[in-house]
Amino acid sequence: MSANEKYKTSQDLFERAVKVIPGGIYGSKSPGFTVPGEFPYFFTEGEGCRVKDADGNSYIDYLCGFGSMILGFGNSVVDDPAVVQLRKGDLLNCPSPVFVELAERLCKLIDGMGWSVFAKNGSDATTLAVTMSRVHTGKRRVLMAKGAYHGSANWCSANEYPVLDDRDYVHTFPYGDEEALKELFDRYRDEIACIILTPYHHPTYTDQVLPQHTWYPLVESLCEKEHALFIMDDIRANFRLSLHGSHHYFNAHPHLVTMGKSLANGYPIAALMGTPELKKAASSLFITGTFWTSSVPMVAAMHCLKAMEEWDVQNHMNQMGKMLKDGLKSAAEAEGLKVNLSGPDAIPFMTFPDDPNLYHNQIFSAAMARRGVYLHPHHNWFLSYAHKTEDIEETIDKAGDSFKEVKRHFSK
Ligand SMILES: Cc1ncc(COP(=O)(O)O)c(C=O)c1O
């Protein structure tokens, strides 16, 4: 079956979409971010680690709703109580008791944090964190790593056009470059409100980079000297490294931590947490959103946290991820291809070092999609608790034939 036939419903829907929605599908879900014509654009359902597209094709999924589905799609341990709450009422005039219960739960669980506020998307939480650091310090400059993604707000988004001076006080440095970071702290002495970092570097399109053991001690000492705040943006890695926050895993000590994605296994909720000393600054901000207190995602978060704790989810995902990485490496080598598998085992990404333009990635991921495995060509992948040994074995088996296609394509 040709790609056009396989993805016909997706493509027809997309043609309708472009007439009424700018770009058809925008942002990271747009066809241009995968391999246009060779990937599905619309999905209808998911169960465990498998998703079904609008044409009825099924895939073993390694994107997990961009990381959110940490327990797998349709997990009844989370969904059943969420549906019960939905029937009782999701958005009531004021928060329901679970608002307090979830904040209490997170304060006990996440290392060093003494309070929590809730929002919907990660971008809400990172933007609040930056605003709060400006309020607390009375300074306005923000430092972030080049290529890091902290959301779609103007101060940090990838938009190239001028955005109302929002970027004038945001300065970037190459991730892990200690001299460049020291130089920025020197250049803007007495002006830096915060540094925002992801627990490790997971830029789009390239290999992922883990921090050197000297990185966090340096960040923390520079922040202390300058009275600047250290924000850990844990939205993507969250709970795949540690139940106590990725900063616990890397022995780092941020003042503010942002979470989202996997906190409620796909339900829309994000959280900003902070150390007890910052509660005063947090209390002085007007923090609100019509849907920010809706209770269904909070009920989902409570049950997701409970399941993650009881099932030793991190350990399972990392084992499955290691198996996937090793299997892909051997399957590539069997075809004489070199691959680089970077990042933590539960959040891997694969590149072909001989092909920095990612053409090999595109041929490989399109070949995998044709065989029923969804591996993003440009964005890191995610394992979930629902991925089991048989799913990884099936993936590796299909990778063998897909690597053969890559080889054939580039030896023409
Ligand atoms: C590290 C990080 N921060 C912030 C965000 C923004 O989250 P959201 O898309 O929920 O606004 C993302 C989303 O991918 C992310 O990966």
The ligand as a MOL file (V3000), in Angstrom:
LIG
                    3D

  0  0  0     0  0            999 V3000
M  V30 BEGIN CTAB
M  V30 COUNTS 16 16 0 0 0
M  V30 BEGIN ATOM
M  V30 1 C 11.1760 21.1570 29.1590 0
M  V30 2 C 9.8600 21.7050 28.7400 0
M  V30 3 N 9.4180 22.8290 29.3050 0
M  V30 4 C 8.2380 23.3700 28.9880 0
M  V30 5 C 7.4300 22.7790 28.0390 0
M  V30 6 C 6.1120 23.4040 27.6870 0
M  V30 7 O 5.0740 22.6020 28.1040 0
M  V30 8 P 3.6200 22.7510 27.4310 0
M  V30 9 O 3.7620 22.2390 26.0220 0
M  V30 10 O 2.7430 21.8990 28.2740 0
M  V30 11 O 3.2700 24.1940 27.4720 0
M  V30 12 C 7.8440 21.5990 27.4240 0
M  V30 13 C 7.0270 20.9570 26.3920 0
M  V30 14 O 7.4460 20.1380 25.6390 0
M  V30 15 C 9.1020 21.0560 27.7700 0
M  V30 16 O 9.5360 19.9320 27.2040 0
M  V30 END ATOM
M  V30 BEGIN BOND
M  V30 1 1 1 2
M  V30 2 1 2 3
M  V30 3 2 2 15
M  V30 4 2 3 4
M  V30 5 1 4 5
M  V30 6 1 5 6
M  V30 7 2 5 12
M  V30 8 1 6 7
M  V30 9 1 7 8
M  V30 10 2 8 9
M  V30 11 1 8 10
M  V30 12 1 8 11
M  V30 13 1 12 13
M  V30 14 1 12 15
M  V30 15 2 13 14
M  V30 16 1 15 16
M  V30 END BOND
M  V30 END CTAB
M  END
